[in-house]
């Protein structure tokens, strides 16, 4: 099976796996314990926190470890709402956010918060002017993915942070798809909070982190917790944190090389679809605002689930959107945000590249998709006759 679903998850890096095993067997102490074994674990934990903070360009005092992006999003938003910059109950968010964000927003509605969802323009980007026009005196929070997980568009964080600052609004961003794929060091300190996840960068599953501006005196969502300075309860998974740190060091060290590779793979893949170009709609921004390794597209007349199953039959693993949403059998959120029709939404598929993706595999996938479309058209003609 040739894997083209790296936006959903990545394989564990071998060096990260070695570190996980070493730490799990040699630094197994509870990092909160006061004896020397616990102290060794605590020292390693803080070393990882410091290293990740450097990679992210943030104050380590604002970095907390979580079980992943979903928990990070939840705890960060709750932390920001506990210390709003002004009184209010209005939250603005992107319509194409990850399902974990929509789950949080739906819960907050029940507590009296008013939610406004912003669509994306034709390039898959938030319109800063529309954000400005959506702000009310009682707006206290804006939530937006840095990189969309389904089409890979990179949002204009610089401009948005200024708008939020000018209007005394907290800004939370989901960095799950951007951390390790693009350099976030410049923008990370400008945001009130952001989340990231280990398994998107060749680290272990079930581990991630969240940054909350250390200037903020947030209230913990879970009262009485002693771990992570009260930010979350539960014994810390130090082996996974150490493995994630190694994975982060490696992927960030190869940022430019990876970017060049993925730009070539993207260009090649799109070129292989030339024979069916009149049927293909690729949802993307210009190169400066587009993560190269995620290709979100629709093929006119062919449902995405059928295309995914046909590709799977031929030995290619692709997806129809975020894996956290597939079980609900609902269209990818981005298709709604882009204003696609129900038919167009059902045609959506996502191709995503990773470290093991070769140029040859990309060509084979593209040629296979072309063959699937031609076979579908031929079958349709026979059925009509």
Secondary structure by P-SEA (a helix, b strand, c coil): cccccccccccccaaaaaaaaaaacccccccccccaaaaaaaaaaaaaaaaaaaaaccccccccccccaaaaaaaaaaaaaacccccccbbbbbccccaaaaaaaaaaaaabbbbbbbbbcccccccaaaaaaaccccccbbbbbccccccccccaaaaaaaaaaaabbbbbbbcccccccccccccccccccbbbbcccccccccccccccccccccccccccccccccccccccaaaaaaaaaaaaaaaaaaaaaaaaaaaaaaaaaaaaaccccccccccccccccccccbbbbbcccccaaaaaaaaaaabbbbbcccccccccccccaaaaaacccaaaaaabbbbbbcccccaaaaaaaaaaaaaaaaaaaaaaaaaac
